[in-house]
Amino acid sequence: MSPERCFYVVGGEYADTSFSRIAEGQEIESHGPMSEREAHDLWRDLTGRTVDNAMVRYMVEERQATAPAYVIGGEYADTSFVRLAPGHALEVLGPFSPAEALVQWRAKTASTVDSCLHRYDVVSAAEFEAFTARVGS
């Protein structure tokens, strides 16, 4: 991934086929940062798995790579990844450049690969507050 270019796959299930409002009870998914090739490969995979649902749409977005990014997550109570496990605090690493956040994310997920209750996400500074509010930390 070049330091000035990073890509995200963004989308999910929408309320209707105008794709202007996310479906009730759903959240916009944002996967990244990643290289352009990785983003298009993920987009192809996600759209292939959801091809039978006309309400699902994903797009590849190029974002400014200079905006700070964070790696956040930890051990969750269950695989819905909504509540942290009792006695565990949200781990926050960063801020990093998006490219460095991806390196840190890969290292963190590799160290917890054997635990289905650990999850880490890369979020922008703009997404940070919403993510921490959702997890309830």
N, CA, C and O of each residue as an XYZ file, in Angstrom:
548
protein
N       0.868     -1.172      0.000
C       0.000      0.000      0.000
C       0.903      1.220      0.000
O       1.814      1.332      0.820
N       0.647      2.118     -0.913
C       1.451      3.329     -0.963
C       1.057      4.231      0.199
O      -0.103      4.228      0.610
N       2.014      5.018      0.746
C       1.706      5.817      1.921
C       0.614      6.861      1.688
O      -0.048      7.271      2.641
N       0.412      7.300      0.445
C      -0.603      8.313      0.216
C      -1.923      7.758     -0.304
O      -2.873      8.522     -0.478
N      -2.016      6.455     -0.556
C      -3.250      5.849     -1.062
C      -3.662      4.691     -0.164
O      -2.867      3.785      0.087
N      -4.883      4.715      0.314
C      -5.424      3.580      1.046
C      -6.887      3.422      0.656
O      -7.564      4.385      0.298
N      -7.351      2.191      0.734
C      -8.679      1.858      0.254
C      -9.472      1.131      1.331
O      -8.917      0.419      2.168
N     -10.778      1.332      1.287
C     -11.711      0.706      2.215
C     -12.842      0.089      1.409
O     -13.196      0.584      0.339
N     -13.405     -0.996      1.929
C     -14.637     -1.553      1.384
C     -15.722     -1.189      2.380
O     -15.653     -1.550      3.555
N     -16.719     -0.475      1.898
C     -17.758      0.084      2.770
C     -19.123     -0.332      2.238
O     -19.351     -0.343      1.028
N     -20.024     -0.672      3.149
C     -21.379     -1.003      2.732
C     -22.097     -1.834      3.761
O     -21.781     -1.792      4.950
N     -23.068     -2.590      3.291
C     -23.863     -3.423      4.169
C     -25.265     -3.565      3.628
O     -25.501     -3.422      2.428
N     -26.205     -3.850      4.533
C     -27.596     -4.013      4.130
C     -28.341     -2.691      4.322
O     -28.316     -2.101      5.403
N     -28.995     -2.244      3.266
C     -29.684     -0.960      3.261
C     -31.197     -1.154      3.389
O     -31.718     -2.252      3.190
N     -31.883     -0.069      3.723
C     -33.330     -0.101      3.913
C     -34.074     -0.289      2.592
O     -35.151     -0.884      2.573
N     -33.514      0.209      1.485
C     -34.139      0.054      0.173
C     -33.056      0.165     -0.897
O     -31.888      0.395     -0.584
N     -33.439      0.006     -2.128
C     -32.450     -0.019     -3.209
C     -31.986      1.364     -3.665
O     -31.287      1.474     -4.672
N     -32.360      2.412     -2.948
C     -31.742      3.718     -3.204
C     -30.373      3.772     -2.523
O     -29.550      4.632     -2.835
N     -30.138      2.847     -1.593
C     -28.876      2.719     -0.854
C     -28.469      4.019     -0.163
O     -27.286      4.350     -0.085
N     -29.463      4.747      0.333
C     -29.179      6.010      1.010
C     -29.314      5.905      2.524
O     -28.836      6.776      3.252
N     -29.967      4.839      3.007
C     -30.195      4.679      4.440
C     -29.966      3.219      4.803
O     -30.512      2.314      4.171
N     -29.151      3.005      5.826
C     -28.841      1.646      6.263
C     -30.091      1.013      6.876
O     -30.903      1.717      7.475
N     -30.256     -0.285      6.737
C     -31.425     -0.990      7.268
C     -31.470     -0.880      8.786
O     -30.439     -0.810      9.454
N     -32.692     -0.865      9.313
C     -32.881     -0.774     10.754
C     -32.158     -1.929     11.443
O     -32.265     -3.083     11.030
N     -31.425     -1.594     12.492
C     -30.691     -2.599     13.249
C     -29.347     -2.965     12.644
O     -28.635     -3.803     13.197
N     -28.987     -2.362     11.528
C     -27.717     -2.646     10.863
C     -26.772     -1.451     11.020
O     -27.197     -0.346     11.356
N     -25.506     -1.693     10.774
C     -24.503     -0.628     10.781
C     -23.712     -0.707      9.493
O     -23.540     -1.783      8.920
N     -23.236      0.433      9.043
C     -22.351      0.454      7.881
C     -21.085     -0.305      8.247
O     -20.490     -0.064      9.298
N     -20.678     -1.215      7.385
C     -19.416     -1.920      7.568
C     -18.315     -1.126      6.875
O     -18.525     -0.555      5.805
N     -17.151     -1.099      7.495
C     -16.001     -0.434      6.901
C     -14.798     -1.334      7.114
O     -14.375     -1.550      8.250
N     -14.245     -1.858      6.032
C     -13.102     -2.759      6.091
C     -11.902     -2.038      5.484
O     -11.975     -1.565      4.350
N     -10.806     -1.949      6.222
C      -9.618     -1.299      5.702
C      -8.847     -0.643      6.819
O      -9.258     -0.745      7.975
N      -7.768      0.012      6.534
C      -7.242      0.328      5.211
C      -6.544     -0.882      4.588
O      -6.096     -1.797      5.279
N      -6.470     -0.851      3.267
C      -5.802     -1.913      2.528
C      -5.374     -1.373      1.178
O      -5.714     -0.254      0.795
N      -4.621     -2.197      0.470
C      -4.197     -1.800     -0.872
C      -5.391     -1.845     -1.815
O      -6.425     -2.426     -1.486
N      -5.251     -1.241     -2.969
C      -6.341     -1.235     -3.937
C      -6.699     -2.658     -4.359
O      -7.877     -2.995     -4.470
N      -5.705     -3.477     -4.589
C      -5.964     -4.869     -4.993
C      -6.694     -5.628     -3.889
O      -7.664     -6.336     -4.160
N      -6.230     -5.484     -2.631
C      -6.901     -6.154     -1.511
C      -8.347     -5.698     -1.394
O      -9.235     -6.508     -1.129
N      -8.589     -4.408     -1.587
C      -9.948     -3.875     -1.491
C     -10.844     -4.468     -2.569
O     -11.981     -4.849     -2.291
N     -10.345     -4.547     -3.784
C     -11.160     -5.105     -4.862
C     -11.385     -6.607     -4.672
O     -12.454     -7.120     -5.003
N     -10.388     -7.307     -4.145
C     -10.567     -8.735     -3.850
C     -11.628     -8.928     -2.770
O     -12.478     -9.810     -2.891
N     -11.588     -8.109     -1.709
C     -12.585     -8.213     -0.645
C     -13.962     -7.824     -1.165
O     -14.949     -8.490     -0.853
N     -14.043     -6.759     -1.952
C     -15.311     -6.342     -2.535
C     -15.929     -7.487     -3.350
O     -17.122     -7.768     -3.231
N     -15.115     -8.136     -4.168
C     -15.590     -9.252     -4.993
C     -16.106    -10.392     -4.115
O     -17.140    -10.988     -4.419
N     -15.395    -10.698     -3.033
C     -15.810    -11.750     -2.115
C     -17.132    -11.391     -1.429
O     -18.057    -12.202     -1.405
N     -17.222    -10.182     -0.873
C     -18.438     -9.771     -0.170
C     -19.651     -9.709     -1.097
O     -20.733    -10.166     -0.729
N     -19.481     -9.157     -2.278
C     -20.612     -9.067     -3.199
C     -20.997    -10.451     -3.717
O     -22.172    -10.703     -3.981
N     -20.039    -11.333     -3.862
C     -20.347    -12.703     -4.282
C     -21.165    -13.451     -3.242
O     -22.062    -14.221     -3.585
N     -20.851    -13.222     -1.963
C     -21.578    -13.899     -0.884
C     -22.967    -13.318     -0.653
O     -23.819    -13.978     -0.057
N     -23.208    -12.098     -1.113
C     -24.496    -11.441     -0.853
C     -25.270    -11.158     -2.137
O     -26.192    -10.341     -2.132
N     -24.917    -11.808     -3.215
C     -25.515    -11.539     -4.527
C     -27.022    -11.765     -4.547
O     -27.719    -11.149     -5.353
N     -27.540    -12.627     -3.686
C     -28.972    -12.924     -3.677
C     -29.800    -11.927     -2.868
O     -31.021    -12.062     -2.791
N     -29.157    -10.934     -2.267
C     -29.882     -9.940     -1.474
C     -29.727     -8.573     -2.151
O     -28.664     -7.956     -2.085
N     -30.791     -8.114     -2.795
C     -30.743     -6.852     -3.535
C     -30.575     -5.636     -2.634
O     -30.326     -4.534     -3.124
N     -30.708     -5.819     -1.332
C     -30.597     -4.704     -0.396
C     -29.159     -4.510      0.099
O     -28.885     -3.569      0.844
N     -28.253     -5.380     -0.301
C     -26.869     -5.308      0.163
C     -26.009     -4.695     -0.938
O     -26.092     -5.072     -2.107
N     -25.183     -3.739     -0.525
C     -24.299     -3.076     -1.482
C     -22.984     -2.746     -0.791
O     -22.971     -2.279      0.347
N     -21.886     -2.990     -1.483
C     -20.551     -2.630     -1.018
C     -19.871     -1.803     -2.096
O     -20.113     -1.991     -3.289
N     -19.017     -0.883     -1.660
C     -18.268     -0.032     -2.573
C     -16.818      0.039     -2.107
O     -16.531     -0.102     -0.919
N     -15.921      0.255     -3.041
C     -14.517      0.499     -2.720
C     -14.317      2.004     -2.697
O     -14.654      2.702     -3.653
N     -13.761      2.499     -1.587
C     -13.510      3.932     -1.451
C     -12.023      4.175     -1.240
O     -11.371      3.462     -0.476
N     -11.499      5.170     -1.910
C     -10.136      5.623     -1.640
C     -10.243      6.759     -0.640
O     -11.038      7.683     -0.813
N      -9.440      6.682      0.403
C      -9.472      7.721      1.436
C      -8.088      8.313      1.601
O      -7.078      7.712      1.234
N      -8.072      9.490      2.156
C      -6.823     10.189      2.437
C      -6.009      9.386      3.436
O      -6.494      9.071      4.522
N      -4.801      9.059      3.084
C      -3.969      8.203      3.928
C      -3.293      8.959      5.059
O      -2.662      8.338      5.914
N      -3.405     10.260      5.087
C      -2.730     11.011      6.138
C      -3.574     11.129      7.402
O      -3.061     11.528      8.448
N      -4.849     10.791      7.324
C      -5.710     10.857      8.507
C      -5.294      9.774      9.496
O      -4.974      8.660      9.083
N      -5.290     10.076     10.786
C      -4.871      9.065     11.760
C      -5.848      7.900     11.832
O      -7.046      8.047     11.589
N      -5.301      6.741     12.172
C      -6.106      5.532     12.333
C      -5.718      4.864     13.642
O      -4.596      5.011     14.125
N      -6.658      4.137     14.198
C      -6.458      3.436     15.464
C      -6.754      1.958     15.282
O      -7.579      1.577     14.451
N      -6.074      1.129     16.063
C      -6.397     -0.287     16.168
C      -7.076     -0.442     17.521
O      -6.473     -0.165     18.557
N      -8.332     -0.884     17.513
C      -9.057     -1.020     18.768
C      -9.784     -2.356     18.810
O     -10.195     -2.894     17.781
N      -9.930     -2.872     20.009
C     -10.613     -4.152     20.184
C     -10.216     -4.782     21.498
O      -9.895     -4.099     22.470
N     -10.244     -6.093     21.503
C      -9.890     -6.827     22.703
C     -10.651     -8.122     22.790
O     -11.054     -8.690     21.775
N     -10.848     -8.593     24.016
C     -11.591     -9.832     24.234
C     -13.053     -9.488     24.501
O     -13.362     -8.693     25.389
N     -13.940    -10.090     23.728
C     -15.368     -9.828     23.824
C     -16.078    -10.938     24.601
O     -15.540    -12.030     24.785
N     -17.281    -10.638     25.047
C     -18.067    -11.589     25.826
C     -18.537    -12.766     24.977
O     -18.643    -13.888     25.472
N     -18.818    -12.512     23.694
C     -19.248    -13.576     22.786
C     -18.936    -13.140     21.358
O     -18.387    -12.060     21.142
N     -19.282    -13.968     20.399
C     -18.915    -13.682     19.014
C     -19.843    -12.703     18.305
O     -19.753    -12.543     17.088
N     -20.724    -12.052     19.039
C     -21.463    -10.932     18.442
C     -20.571     -9.684     18.430
O     -20.849     -8.725     17.710
N     -19.502     -9.703     19.230
C     -18.519     -8.614     19.311
C     -19.169     -7.268     19.613
O     -18.815     -6.244     19.030
N     -20.133     -7.293     20.542
C     -20.829     -6.072     20.944
C     -20.377     -5.630     22.331
O     -20.198     -4.436     22.572
N     -20.193     -6.580     23.244
C     -19.785     -6.268     24.619
C     -18.438     -6.909     24.906
O     -18.173     -8.045     24.512
N     -17.595     -6.158     25.600
C     -16.310     -6.716     26.010
C     -16.527     -7.753     27.104
O     -17.512     -7.693     27.839
N     -15.612     -8.692     27.206
C     -15.690     -9.710     28.251
C     -15.601     -9.032     29.614
O     -14.903     -8.030     29.768
N     -16.303     -9.575     30.599
C     -16.239     -8.991     31.949
C     -14.793     -8.865     32.422
O     -13.992     -9.790     32.283
N     -14.481     -7.711     32.978
C     -13.132     -7.473     33.491
C     -12.111     -7.058     32.435
O     -10.934     -6.885     32.751
N     -12.548     -6.897     31.184
C     -11.628     -6.511     30.109
C     -11.966     -5.119     29.605
O     -13.136     -4.772     29.440
N     -10.945     -4.335     29.365
C     -11.116     -2.978     28.844
C     -10.815     -2.972     27.355
O     -10.083     -3.826     26.854
N     -11.380     -2.014     26.663
C     -11.111     -1.833     25.247
C      -9.648     -1.455     25.071
O      -9.162     -0.525     25.716
N      -8.949     -2.168     24.208
C      -7.553     -1.850     23.899
C      -7.534     -0.844     22.754
O      -8.222     -1.023     21.749
N      -6.751      0.205     22.910
C      -6.634      1.245     21.891
C      -5.157      1.426     21.573
O      -4.358      1.756     22.450
N      -4.803      1.209     20.317
C      -3.432      1.409     19.853
C      -3.457      2.521     18.815
O      -4.304      2.519     17.922
N      -2.553      3.449     18.924
C      -2.495      4.514     17.944
C      -2.527      5.871     18.610
O      -2.507      5.959     19.838
N      -2.574      6.904     17.843
C      -2.886      6.935     16.422
C      -1.681      6.561     15.558
O      -0.525      6.749     15.937
N      -2.005      6.028     14.387
C      -1.017      5.638     13.386
C      -1.452      6.202     12.042
O      -2.584      6.653     11.871
N      -0.525      6.165     11.099
C      -0.939      6.370      9.709
C      -1.762      5.141      9.343
O      -1.590      4.094      9.968
N      -2.645      5.228      8.358
C      -3.412      4.038      7.983
C      -2.533      2.842      7.624
O      -2.875      1.707      7.955
N      -1.415      3.077      6.956
C      -0.524      1.971      6.600
C       0.074      1.326      7.846
O       0.142      0.100      7.936
N       0.506      2.138      8.805
C       1.067      1.600     10.045
C      -0.018      0.930     10.882
O       0.249     -0.070     11.548
N      -1.234      1.464     10.858
C      -2.345      0.832     11.585
C      -2.595     -0.571     11.050
O      -2.871     -1.487     11.824
N      -2.503     -0.748      9.740
C      -2.686     -2.069      9.147
C      -1.600     -3.031      9.614
O      -1.886     -4.192      9.904
N      -0.362     -2.562      9.690
C       0.747     -3.386     10.192
C       0.481     -3.778     11.640
O       0.656     -4.939     12.011
N       0.062     -2.825     12.455
C      -0.224     -3.094     13.864
C      -1.416     -4.042     14.018
O      -1.402     -4.924     14.876
N      -2.445     -3.859     13.189
C      -3.615     -4.731     13.218
C      -3.225     -6.165     12.894
O      -3.653     -7.101     13.570
N      -2.413     -6.330     11.862
C      -1.975     -7.686     11.487
C      -1.204     -8.339     12.622
O      -1.405     -9.522     12.896
N      -0.330     -7.600     13.287
C       0.440     -8.144     14.407
C      -0.477     -8.514     15.567
O      -0.321     -9.575     16.173
N      -1.431     -7.642     15.874
C      -2.341     -7.885     17.003
C      -3.242     -9.082     16.720
O      -3.430     -9.927     17.596
N      -3.794     -9.172     15.531
C      -4.668    -10.295     15.216
C      -3.883    -11.600     15.130
O      -4.407    -12.659     15.476
N      -2.648    -11.537     14.677
C      -1.820    -12.751     14.634
C      -1.543    -13.272     16.041
O      -1.466    -14.483     16.250
N      -1.394    -12.368     17.000
C      -1.089    -12.793     18.371
C      -2.302    -13.378     19.087
O      -2.154    -14.026     20.123
N      -3.505    -13.156     18.544
C      -4.735    -13.668     19.181
C      -5.512    -14.589     18.245
O      -6.702    -14.821     18.463
N      -4.874    -15.107     17.227
C      -5.551    -15.902     16.206
C      -6.234    -17.148     16.774
O      -7.197    -17.637     16.183
N      -5.766    -17.661     17.888
C      -6.356    -18.869     18.470
C      -7.568    -18.589     19.358
O      -8.150    -19.523     19.909
N      -7.953    -17.344     19.504
C      -9.090    -16.992     20.351
C     -10.222    -16.443     19.493
O     -10.081    -15.395     18.863
N     -11.342    -17.154     19.472
C     -12.478    -16.680     18.676
C     -13.177    -15.494     19.336
O     -14.063    -14.894     18.728
N     -12.800    -15.146     20.562
C     -13.434    -14.031     21.261
C     -12.646    -12.731     21.152
O     -13.108    -11.686     21.611
N     -11.479    -12.787     20.556
C     -10.700    -11.566     20.348
C     -10.987    -11.010     18.960
O     -11.073    -11.751     17.981
N     -11.131     -9.701     18.898
C     -11.340     -9.033     17.622
C     -10.734     -7.643     17.706
O     -10.828     -6.965     18.729
N     -10.112     -7.235     16.613
C      -9.532     -5.906     16.505
C      -9.971     -5.298     15.181
O     -10.100     -5.996     14.175
N     -10.199     -3.995     15.194
C     -10.613     -3.268     14.008
C      -9.696     -2.066     13.818
O      -9.126     -1.544     14.776
N      -9.565     -1.640     12.577
C      -8.881     -0.391     12.259
C      -9.961      0.638     12.007
O     -10.823      0.446     11.149
N      -9.917      1.733     12.754
C     -10.915      2.791     12.601
C     -10.225      4.135     12.432
O      -9.128      4.361     12.943
N     -10.883      5.007     11.714
C     -10.374      6.373     11.551
C     -10.686      7.160     12.814
O     -11.444      6.703     13.669
N     -10.105      8.333     12.926
C     -10.389      9.197     14.063
C     -11.877      9.545     14.087
O     -12.468      9.657     15.161
N     -12.482      9.715     12.920
C     -13.900     10.041     12.843
C     -14.778      8.880     13.304
O     -15.848      9.108     13.869
N     -14.348      7.651     13.076
C     -15.113      6.461     13.470
C     -14.861      6.048     14.917
O     -15.627      5.272     15.488
N     -13.789      6.566     15.505
C     -13.332      6.136     16.826
C     -14.416      6.296     17.898
O     -14.694      5.350     18.635
N     -15.023      7.469     17.991
C     -16.012      7.736     19.042
C     -17.241      6.830     18.896
O     -17.742      6.294     19.885
N     -17.718      6.664     17.670
C     -18.886      5.798     17.446
C     -18.571      4.353     17.814
O     -19.415      3.658     18.380
N     -17.366      3.898     17.498
C     -16.989      2.518     17.811
C     -16.937      2.322     19.324
O     -17.483      1.347     19.840
N     -16.293      3.230     20.029
C     -16.180      3.073     21.478
C     -17.543      3.174     22.150
O     -17.779      2.499     23.152
N     -18.447      4.002     21.624
C     -19.801      4.095     22.180
C     -20.572      2.802     21.943
O     -21.315      2.357     22.818
N     -20.403      2.195     20.771
C     -21.099      0.959     20.436
C     -20.649     -0.195     21.317
O     -21.469     -0.998     21.762
N     -19.354     -0.278     21.570
C     -18.819     -1.367     22.375
C     -19.135     -1.138     23.848
O     -19.136     -2.082     24.637
N     -19.399      0.091     24.214
C     -19.782      0.394     25.589
C     -18.622      0.438     26.545
O     -18.749      0.075     27.715
N     -17.497      0.880     26.048
C     -16.313      0.955     26.911
C     -16.317      2.229     27.719
O     -15.398      2.466     28.503
